[in-house]
Amino acid sequence: MSVTFNSTRVSTCIGHAVSCYAYGSEASWRSKAYSDQASAFNAHTIDHIGNPDCDANIGGEHLVKVLDTDGDPSMNVSNTNAAHLLSLLGLVENGEVLMYGTIPAIDLRGRILLARALSSGDVGRPATVTVYENGPTIHDGGRQAGYSDKRFDQLDAIVDFAESNNVDVSWG
């Protein structure tokens, strides 16, 4: 499970693309954008005719909307790291970390500044393995030293973007 931080800018569909493993790596798993669905499917068929890596060969051809918000800054972290960051930011209610919500960008900027000022530096947390008798083995990857500052820098970029677009920041 994970938590994603991003702006609340409303998305607008600006085209369509086809997702397919034949387009390559995780960084480029979909075709370029086309104005309509038919054009996207036709181009995909032409690009991958006879390609054994193409999802369409196993019924996996998928149409996806291309949104104007696809390139907006965002940050995805594990639930454990999200709880750590959110608690540093004071996003806690009745002793429980708020794992989802929305906050005005200016308020989040203030919380980031305060968290940085009060922190003596993130020393990290070592990786652990917990083995339960007759149960699961849980691997926790830990957290590198300086992790919080790196993530606060990313949150600053999201706040800058949200402020410039006059929207809030959300997470969940």
Secondary structure, DSSP 8 states (H G I E B T S, - for coil): -EEEEEE-----EEEEEEE-GGG-SGGG-B---BSSHHHHHHHHHHHHTT-TT-GGGGT--EEEEEETTTTS-EEEEEHHHHHHHHHHTT-EETTEE--SEEE-HHHHHHHHHHHHHH------B--EEEE-TTS-EEEE--B-TTHHHHHHHHHHHHHHHHHHTT--EEE-
